[in-house]
């Protein structure tokens, strides 16, 4: 028996705000993103969701993301992100998705980060909801890293490889 699955979905980004505050060599940029989806399926909707931010009903709030990034000078930066979303049981959930400080643009192509972060594994793990190309999360990411992707409290050292294409070697430690 073959189950026929029909999917129709529209992703709506209703809010995308990016005002900037600058004072001397300090820059602070707050952001807000609202992502929702409207769609229908002949299959069980909840069974189609493989990531915590995937749509699970005819209408889903995939995420209301409030974030703040800051920078002091050329080398010190920080990022904090909170996401609120509709859970599979239609309740409202939320979590601190990322909160880290980093020292960047160091001589030799080095960078150091520390805090709660989406690790730089594959090309999709550290992509936030508003950066997704589709309504659902990348299937490879959800199969390897589960509902939440690879999110750790850790420290990380990165090196930009001196080659023609943008490539980065990262080593992280944490839990």
Biotite code that builds the C-alpha atoms (Angstrom):
import biotite.structure as struc

atoms = struc.array([
    struc.Atom([0.000, 0.000, 0.000], chain_id="A", res_id=1, res_name="UNK", atom_name="CA", element="C"),
    struc.Atom([1.319, 3.424, -0.933], chain_id="A", res_id=2, res_name="UNK", atom_name="CA", element="C"),
    struc.Atom([0.347, 6.395, 1.200], chain_id="A", res_id=3, res_name="UNK", atom_name="CA", element="C"),
    struc.Atom([-0.193, 9.518, -0.816], chain_id="A", res_id=4, res_name="UNK", atom_name="CA", element="C"),
    struc.Atom([1.075, 12.638, 0.874], chain_id="A", res_id=5, res_name="UNK", atom_name="CA", element="C"),
    struc.Atom([0.085, 16.046, -0.388], chain_id="A", res_id=6, res_name="UNK", atom_name="CA", element="C"),
    struc.Atom([1.739, 19.054, 1.131], chain_id="A", res_id=7, res_name="UNK", atom_name="CA", element="C"),
    struc.Atom([0.830, 22.653, 0.617], chain_id="A", res_id=8, res_name="UNK", atom_name="CA", element="C"),
    struc.Atom([2.637, 25.188, 2.726], chain_id="A", res_id=9, res_name="UNK", atom_name="CA", element="C"),
    struc.Atom([3.328, 28.871, 2.804], chain_id="A", res_id=10, res_name="UNK", atom_name="CA", element="C"),
    struc.Atom([5.917, 30.367, 5.098], chain_id="A", res_id=11, res_name="UNK", atom_name="CA", element="C"),
    struc.Atom([5.256, 33.867, 6.312], chain_id="A", res_id=12, res_name="UNK", atom_name="CA", element="C"),
    struc.Atom([7.889, 36.147, 7.745], chain_id="A", res_id=13, res_name="UNK", atom_name="CA", element="C"),
    struc.Atom([5.708, 38.819, 9.257], chain_id="A", res_id=14, res_name="UNK", atom_name="CA", element="C"),
    struc.Atom([8.337, 40.763, 11.164], chain_id="A", res_id=15, res_name="UNK", atom_name="CA", element="C"),
    struc.Atom([11.961, 41.421, 10.435], chain_id="A", res_id=16, res_name="UNK", atom_name="CA", element="C"),
    struc.Atom([13.242, 44.417, 12.366], chain_id="A", res_id=17, res_name="UNK", atom_name="CA", element="C"),
    struc.Atom([16.867, 45.480, 12.534], chain_id="A", res_id=18, res_name="UNK", atom_name="CA", element="C"),
    struc.Atom([17.502, 48.877, 14.112], chain_id="A", res_id=19, res_name="UNK", atom_name="CA", element="C"),
    struc.Atom([21.116, 49.684, 14.989], chain_id="A", res_id=20, res_name="UNK", atom_name="CA", element="C"),
    struc.Atom([22.536, 51.559, 17.972], chain_id="A", res_id=21, res_name="UNK", atom_name="CA", element="C"),
    struc.Atom([26.121, 52.818, 17.754], chain_id="A", res_id=22, res_name="UNK", atom_name="CA", element="C"),
    struc.Atom([28.144, 54.740, 20.318], chain_id="A", res_id=23, res_name="UNK", atom_name="CA", element="C"),
    struc.Atom([31.870, 55.105, 19.625], chain_id="A", res_id=24, res_name="UNK", atom_name="CA", element="C"),
    struc.Atom([33.268, 51.666, 18.794], chain_id="A", res_id=25, res_name="UNK", atom_name="CA", element="C"),
    struc.Atom([30.267, 49.847, 20.354], chain_id="A", res_id=26, res_name="UNK", atom_name="CA", element="C"),
    struc.Atom([27.447, 48.634, 18.090], chain_id="A", res_id=27, res_name="UNK", atom_name="CA", element="C"),
    struc.Atom([24.266, 46.940, 19.312], chain_id="A", res_id=28, res_name="UNK", atom_name="CA", element="C"),
    struc.Atom([21.754, 45.433, 16.870], chain_id="A", res_id=29, res_name="UNK", atom_name="CA", element="C"),
    struc.Atom([18.433, 44.045, 18.123], chain_id="A", res_id=30, res_name="UNK", atom_name="CA", element="C"),
    struc.Atom([16.469, 41.756, 15.783], chain_id="A", res_id=31, res_name="UNK", atom_name="CA", element="C"),
    struc.Atom([12.972, 40.267, 15.767], chain_id="A", res_id=32, res_name="UNK", atom_name="CA", element="C"),
    struc.Atom([11.727, 37.591, 13.373], chain_id="A", res_id=33, res_name="UNK", atom_name="CA", element="C"),
    struc.Atom([8.290, 35.975, 13.306], chain_id="A", res_id=34, res_name="UNK", atom_name="CA", element="C"),
    struc.Atom([7.973, 32.783, 11.245], chain_id="A", res_id=35, res_name="UNK", atom_name="CA", element="C"),
    struc.Atom([4.723, 30.974, 10.711], chain_id="A", res_id=36, res_name="UNK", atom_name="CA", element="C"),
    struc.Atom([3.359, 28.488, 8.218], chain_id="A", res_id=37, res_name="UNK", atom_name="CA", element="C"),
    struc.Atom([-0.064, 27.773, 6.787], chain_id="A", res_id=38, res_name="UNK", atom_name="CA", element="C"),
    struc.Atom([-0.646, 24.532, 4.944], chain_id="A", res_id=39, res_name="UNK", atom_name="CA", element="C"),
    struc.Atom([-2.452, 21.242, 4.610], chain_id="A", res_id=40, res_name="UNK", atom_name="CA", element="C"),
    struc.Atom([-1.551, 17.580, 4.249], chain_id="A", res_id=41, res_name="UNK", atom_name="CA", element="C"),
    struc.Atom([-3.398, 14.309, 3.755], chain_id="A", res_id=42, res_name="UNK", atom_name="CA", element="C"),
    struc.Atom([-0.934, 12.669, 6.163], chain_id="A", res_id=43, res_name="UNK", atom_name="CA", element="C"),
    struc.Atom([-0.707, 12.965, 9.949], chain_id="A", res_id=44, res_name="UNK", atom_name="CA", element="C"),
    struc.Atom([0.775, 16.432, 10.304], chain_id="A", res_id=45, res_name="UNK", atom_name="CA", element="C"),
    struc.Atom([2.701, 15.763, 13.512], chain_id="A", res_id=46, res_name="UNK", atom_name="CA", element="C"),
    struc.Atom([4.474, 12.783, 11.930], chain_id="A", res_id=47, res_name="UNK", atom_name="CA", element="C"),
    struc.Atom([5.896, 15.050, 9.221], chain_id="A", res_id=48, res_name="UNK", atom_name="CA", element="C"),
    struc.Atom([7.673, 17.273, 11.753], chain_id="A", res_id=49, res_name="UNK", atom_name="CA", element="C"),
    struc.Atom([11.226, 16.072, 12.374], chain_id="A", res_id=50, res_name="UNK", atom_name="CA", element="C"),
    struc.Atom([12.586, 19.245, 14.011], chain_id="A", res_id=51, res_name="UNK", atom_name="CA", element="C"),
    struc.Atom([11.191, 21.227, 16.923], chain_id="A", res_id=52, res_name="UNK", atom_name="CA", element="C"),
    struc.Atom([10.585, 24.240, 14.634], chain_id="A", res_id=53, res_name="UNK", atom_name="CA", element="C"),
    struc.Atom([8.903, 22.301, 11.802], chain_id="A", res_id=54, res_name="UNK", atom_name="CA", element="C"),
    struc.Atom([5.199, 23.064, 11.251], chain_id="A", res_id=55, res_name="UNK", atom_name="CA", element="C"),
    struc.Atom([2.917, 20.526, 12.936], chain_id="A", res_id=56, res_name="UNK", atom_name="CA", element="C"),
    struc.Atom([-0.581, 21.796, 12.191], chain_id="A", res_id=57, res_name="UNK", atom_name="CA", element="C"),
    struc.Atom([-2.563, 23.670, 9.531], chain_id="A", res_id=58, res_name="UNK", atom_name="CA", element="C"),
    struc.Atom([-1.227, 26.858, 11.111], chain_id="A", res_id=59, res_name="UNK", atom_name="CA", element="C"),
    struc.Atom([1.978, 26.936, 13.136], chain_id="A", res_id=60, res_name="UNK", atom_name="CA", element="C"),
    struc.Atom([4.062, 29.635, 14.692], chain_id="A", res_id=61, res_name="UNK", atom_name="CA", element="C"),
    struc.Atom([7.434, 28.124, 13.892], chain_id="A", res_id=62, res_name="UNK", atom_name="CA", element="C"),
    struc.Atom([9.208, 30.741, 15.912], chain_id="A", res_id=63, res_name="UNK", atom_name="CA", element="C"),
    struc.Atom([9.243, 34.233, 17.298], chain_id="A", res_id=64, res_name="UNK", atom_name="CA", element="C"),
    struc.Atom([12.945, 34.980, 17.575], chain_id="A", res_id=65, res_name="UNK", atom_name="CA", element="C"),
    struc.Atom([14.259, 37.926, 19.586], chain_id="A", res_id=66, res_name="UNK", atom_name="CA", element="C"),
    struc.Atom([17.993, 38.431, 19.385], chain_id="A", res_id=67, res_name="UNK", atom_name="CA", element="C"),
    struc.Atom([20.662, 40.958, 20.213], chain_id="A", res_id=68, res_name="UNK", atom_name="CA", element="C"),
    struc.Atom([24.117, 41.154, 18.694], chain_id="A", res_id=69, res_name="UNK", atom_name="CA", element="C"),
    struc.Atom([26.846, 43.470, 19.820], chain_id="A", res_id=70, res_name="UNK", atom_name="CA", element="C"),
    struc.Atom([30.345, 44.407, 18.829], chain_id="A", res_id=71, res_name="UNK", atom_name="CA", element="C"),
    struc.Atom([33.125, 46.372, 20.499], chain_id="A", res_id=72, res_name="UNK", atom_name="CA", element="C"),
    struc.Atom([35.893, 47.383, 18.179], chain_id="A", res_id=73, res_name="UNK", atom_name="CA", element="C"),
    struc.Atom([37.118, 44.971, 15.552], chain_id="A", res_id=74, res_name="UNK", atom_name="CA", element="C"),
    struc.Atom([37.685, 41.894, 17.712], chain_id="A", res_id=75, res_name="UNK", atom_name="CA", element="C"),
    struc.Atom([35.020, 41.450, 20.417], chain_id="A", res_id=76, res_name="UNK", atom_name="CA", element="C"),
    struc.Atom([31.441, 40.417, 19.569], chain_id="A", res_id=77, res_name="UNK", atom_name="CA", element="C"),
    struc.Atom([28.488, 38.774, 21.270], chain_id="A", res_id=78, res_name="UNK", atom_name="CA", element="C"),
    struc.Atom([25.133, 37.289, 20.388], chain_id="A", res_id=79, res_name="UNK", atom_name="CA", element="C"),
    struc.Atom([22.007, 36.362, 22.403], chain_id="A", res_id=80, res_name="UNK", atom_name="CA", element="C"),
    struc.Atom([18.904, 34.713, 20.908], chain_id="A", res_id=81, res_name="UNK", atom_name="CA", element="C"),
    struc.Atom([15.605, 33.601, 22.478], chain_id="A", res_id=82, res_name="UNK", atom_name="CA", element="C"),
    struc.Atom([12.990, 31.657, 20.507], chain_id="A", res_id=83, res_name="UNK", atom_name="CA", element="C"),
    struc.Atom([9.337, 31.038, 21.339], chain_id="A", res_id=84, res_name="UNK", atom_name="CA", element="C"),
    struc.Atom([7.402, 28.495, 19.252], chain_id="A", res_id=85, res_name="UNK", atom_name="CA", element="C"),
    struc.Atom([4.324, 26.278, 18.957], chain_id="A", res_id=86, res_name="UNK", atom_name="CA", element="C"),
    struc.Atom([5.032, 22.762, 20.294], chain_id="A", res_id=87, res_name="UNK", atom_name="CA", element="C"),
    struc.Atom([3.670, 19.537, 18.766], chain_id="A", res_id=88, res_name="UNK", atom_name="CA", element="C"),
    struc.Atom([0.826, 19.483, 21.354], chain_id="A", res_id=89, res_name="UNK", atom_name="CA", element="C"),
    struc.Atom([-0.028, 23.106, 20.342], chain_id="A", res_id=90, res_name="UNK", atom_name="CA", element="C"),
    struc.Atom([1.375, 24.460, 23.596], chain_id="A", res_id=91, res_name="UNK", atom_name="CA", element="C"),
    struc.Atom([3.822, 27.338, 23.626], chain_id="A", res_id=92, res_name="UNK", atom_name="CA", element="C"),
    struc.Atom([7.499, 26.574, 24.243], chain_id="A", res_id=93, res_name="UNK", atom_name="CA", element="C"),
    struc.Atom([10.613, 28.674, 24.350], chain_id="A", res_id=94, res_name="UNK", atom_name="CA", element="C"),
    struc.Atom([14.315, 28.543, 25.015], chain_id="A", res_id=95, res_name="UNK", atom_name="CA", element="C"),
    struc.Atom([17.527, 30.489, 24.959], chain_id="A", res_id=96, res_name="UNK", atom_name="CA", element="C"),
    struc.Atom([18.835, 29.277, 21.624], chain_id="A", res_id=97, res_name="UNK", atom_name="CA", element="C"),
    struc.Atom([22.234, 30.938, 21.698], chain_id="A", res_id=98, res_name="UNK", atom_name="CA", element="C"),
    struc.Atom([24.227, 33.221, 23.994], chain_id="A", res_id=99, res_name="UNK", atom_name="CA", element="C"),
    struc.Atom([27.950, 33.548, 23.356], chain_id="A", res_id=100, res_name="UNK", atom_name="CA", element="C"),
    struc.Atom([30.917, 35.882, 23.231], chain_id="A", res_id=101, res_name="UNK", atom_name="CA", element="C"),
    struc.Atom([33.596, 35.673, 20.584], chain_id="A", res_id=102, res_name="UNK", atom_name="CA", element="C"),
    struc.Atom([36.983, 37.094, 19.785], chain_id="A", res_id=103, res_name="UNK", atom_name="CA", element="C"),
    struc.Atom([37.154, 37.410, 16.007], chain_id="A", res_id=104, res_name="UNK", atom_name="CA", element="C"),
    struc.Atom([39.310, 38.575, 13.114], chain_id="A", res_id=105, res_name="UNK", atom_name="CA", element="C"),
    struc.Atom([42.519, 37.632, 14.882], chain_id="A", res_id=106, res_name="UNK", atom_name="CA", element="C"),
    struc.Atom([45.825, 37.473, 13.017], chain_id="A", res_id=107, res_name="UNK", atom_name="CA", element="C"),
    struc.Atom([46.303, 34.229, 11.127], chain_id="A", res_id=108, res_name="UNK", atom_name="CA", element="C"),
    struc.Atom([42.556, 33.706, 10.601], chain_id="A", res_id=109, res_name="UNK", atom_name="CA", element="C"),
    struc.Atom([41.694, 32.547, 14.155], chain_id="A", res_id=110, res_name="UNK", atom_name="CA", element="C"),
    struc.Atom([38.469, 33.029, 16.116], chain_id="A", res_id=111, res_name="UNK", atom_name="CA", element="C"),
    struc.Atom([37.360, 31.909, 19.605], chain_id="A", res_id=112, res_name="UNK", atom_name="CA", element="C"),
    struc.Atom([33.766, 31.529, 20.873], chain_id="A", res_id=113, res_name="UNK", atom_name="CA", element="C"),
    struc.Atom([32.364, 30.553, 24.242], chain_id="A", res_id=114, res_name="UNK", atom_name="CA", element="C"),
    struc.Atom([28.824, 30.070, 25.570], chain_id="A", res_id=115, res_name="UNK", atom_name="CA", element="C"),
    struc.Atom([25.654, 28.357, 24.345], chain_id="A", res_id=116, res_name="UNK", atom_name="CA", element="C"),
    struc.Atom([25.809, 27.908, 20.590], chain_id="A", res_id=117, res_name="UNK", atom_name="CA", element="C"),
    struc.Atom([24.750, 25.964, 17.541], chain_id="A", res_id=118, res_name="UNK", atom_name="CA", element="C"),
    struc.Atom([27.967, 24.194, 16.654], chain_id="A", res_id=119, res_name="UNK", atom_name="CA", element="C"),
    struc.Atom([29.538, 24.617, 13.230], chain_id="A", res_id=120, res_name="UNK", atom_name="CA", element="C"),
    struc.Atom([28.997, 21.063, 12.051], chain_id="A", res_id=121, res_name="UNK", atom_name="CA", element="C"),
    struc.Atom([27.955, 20.680, 8.399], chain_id="A", res_id=122, res_name="UNK", atom_name="CA", element="C"),
    struc.Atom([26.636, 23.632, 6.443], chain_id="A", res_id=123, res_name="UNK", atom_name="CA", element="C"),
    struc.Atom([23.176, 23.678, 8.048], chain_id="A", res_id=124, res_name="UNK", atom_name="CA", element="C"),
    struc.Atom([23.470, 22.992, 11.787], chain_id="A", res_id=125, res_name="UNK", atom_name="CA", element="C"),
    struc.Atom([24.204, 26.594, 12.771], chain_id="A", res_id=126, res_name="UNK", atom_name="CA", element="C"),
    struc.Atom([21.599, 28.140, 10.441], chain_id="A", res_id=127, res_name="UNK", atom_name="CA", element="C"),
    struc.Atom([18.797, 29.824, 12.386], chain_id="A", res_id=128, res_name="UNK", atom_name="CA", element="C"),
    struc.Atom([15.112, 29.440, 11.493], chain_id="A", res_id=129, res_name="UNK", atom_name="CA", element="C"),
    struc.Atom([15.006, 32.718, 9.553], chain_id="A", res_id=130, res_name="UNK", atom_name="CA", element="C"),
    struc.Atom([17.871, 31.450, 7.359], chain_id="A", res_id=131, res_name="UNK", atom_name="CA", element="C"),
    struc.Atom([16.172, 28.211, 6.284], chain_id="A", res_id=132, res_name="UNK", atom_name="CA", element="C"),
    struc.Atom([15.472, 27.795, 2.570], chain_id="A", res_id=133, res_name="UNK", atom_name="CA", element="C"),
    struc.Atom([12.368, 25.658, 3.191], chain_id="A", res_id=134, res_name="UNK", atom_name="CA", element="C"),
    struc.Atom([9.475, 25.406, 5.661], chain_id="A", res_id=135, res_name="UNK", atom_name="CA", element="C"),
    struc.Atom([11.016, 22.320, 7.312], chain_id="A", res_id=136, res_name="UNK", atom_name="CA", element="C"),
    struc.Atom([14.474, 21.862, 8.757], chain_id="A", res_id=137, res_name="UNK", atom_name="CA", element="C"),
    struc.Atom([17.142, 20.223, 6.637], chain_id="A", res_id=138, res_name="UNK", atom_name="CA", element="C"),
    struc.Atom([16.479, 16.453, 6.746], chain_id="A", res_id=139, res_name="UNK", atom_name="CA", element="C"),
    struc.Atom([20.147, 15.503, 7.140], chain_id="A", res_id=140, res_name="UNK", atom_name="CA", element="C"),
    struc.Atom([20.533, 17.805, 10.153], chain_id="A", res_id=141, res_name="UNK", atom_name="CA", element="C"),
    struc.Atom([17.454, 16.381, 11.906], chain_id="A", res_id=142, res_name="UNK", atom_name="CA", element="C"),
    struc.Atom([18.473, 12.769, 11.279], chain_id="A", res_id=143, res_name="UNK", atom_name="CA", element="C"),
    struc.Atom([22.019, 13.220, 12.585], chain_id="A", res_id=144, res_name="UNK", atom_name="CA", element="C"),
    struc.Atom([21.430, 15.751, 15.374], chain_id="A", res_id=145, res_name="UNK", atom_name="CA", element="C"),
    struc.Atom([17.755, 15.301, 16.378], chain_id="A", res_id=146, res_name="UNK", atom_name="CA", element="C"),
    struc.Atom([14.994, 17.796, 17.049], chain_id="A", res_id=147, res_name="UNK", atom_name="CA", element="C"),
    struc.Atom([17.217, 20.595, 18.273], chain_id="A", res_id=148, res_name="UNK", atom_name="CA", element="C"),
    struc.Atom([20.283, 20.218, 16.048], chain_id="A", res_id=149, res_name="UNK", atom_name="CA", element="C"),
    struc.Atom([23.676, 20.185, 17.806], chain_id="A", res_id=150, res_name="UNK", atom_name="CA", element="C"),
    struc.Atom([23.366, 22.854, 20.484], chain_id="A", res_id=151, res_name="UNK", atom_name="CA", element="C"),
    struc.Atom([25.972, 22.878, 23.250], chain_id="A", res_id=152, res_name="UNK", atom_name="CA", element="C"),
    struc.Atom([27.401, 24.932, 26.087], chain_id="A", res_id=153, res_name="UNK", atom_name="CA", element="C"),
    struc.Atom([30.975, 24.962, 24.919], chain_id="A", res_id=154, res_name="UNK", atom_name="CA", element="C"),
    struc.Atom([34.124, 26.744, 23.843], chain_id="A", res_id=155, res_name="UNK", atom_name="CA", element="C"),
    struc.Atom([35.309, 26.700, 20.256], chain_id="A", res_id=156, res_name="UNK", atom_name="CA", element="C"),
    struc.Atom([38.459, 27.590, 18.370], chain_id="A", res_id=157, res_name="UNK", atom_name="CA", element="C"),
    struc.Atom([38.178, 28.175, 14.617], chain_id="A", res_id=158, res_name="UNK", atom_name="CA", element="C"),
    struc.Atom([40.670, 28.702, 11.845], chain_id="A", res_id=159, res_name="UNK", atom_name="CA", element="C"),
    struc.Atom([39.810, 30.124, 8.425], chain_id="A", res_id=160, res_name="UNK", atom_name="CA", element="C"),
    struc.Atom([41.681, 27.991, 5.936], chain_id="A", res_id=161, res_name="UNK", atom_name="CA", element="C"),
    struc.Atom([43.772, 30.064, 3.508], chain_id="A", res_id=162, res_name="UNK", atom_name="CA", element="C"),
    struc.Atom([42.206, 28.640, 0.356], chain_id="A", res_id=163, res_name="UNK", atom_name="CA", element="C"),
    struc.Atom([40.114, 29.993, -2.489], chain_id="A", res_id=164, res_name="UNK", atom_name="CA", element="C"),
    struc.Atom([36.751, 28.830, -1.065], chain_id="A", res_id=165, res_name="UNK", atom_name="CA", element="C"),
    struc.Atom([35.423, 29.855, 2.317], chain_id="A", res_id=166, res_name="UNK", atom_name="CA", element="C"),
    struc.Atom([36.368, 26.958, 4.596], chain_id="A", res_id=167, res_name="UNK", atom_name="CA", element="C"),
    struc.Atom([36.717, 26.854, 8.337], chain_id="A", res_id=168, res_name="UNK", atom_name="CA", element="C"),
    struc.Atom([38.218, 24.285, 10.666], chain_id="A", res_id=169, res_name="UNK", atom_name="CA", element="C"),
    struc.Atom([36.586, 24.302, 14.121], chain_id="A", res_id=170, res_name="UNK", atom_name="CA", element="C"),
    struc.Atom([37.328, 22.394, 17.308], chain_id="A", res_id=171, res_name="UNK", atom_name="CA", element="C"),
    struc.Atom([34.854, 22.626, 20.193], chain_id="A", res_id=172, res_name="UNK", atom_name="CA", element="C"),
    struc.Atom([34.626, 21.204, 23.694], chain_id="A", res_id=173, res_name="UNK", atom_name="CA", element="C"),
    struc.Atom([31.535, 21.204, 25.889], chain_id="A", res_id=174, res_name="UNK", atom_name="CA", element="C"),
    struc.Atom([28.301, 19.481, 26.716], chain_id="A", res_id=175, res_name="UNK", atom_name="CA", element="C"),
])
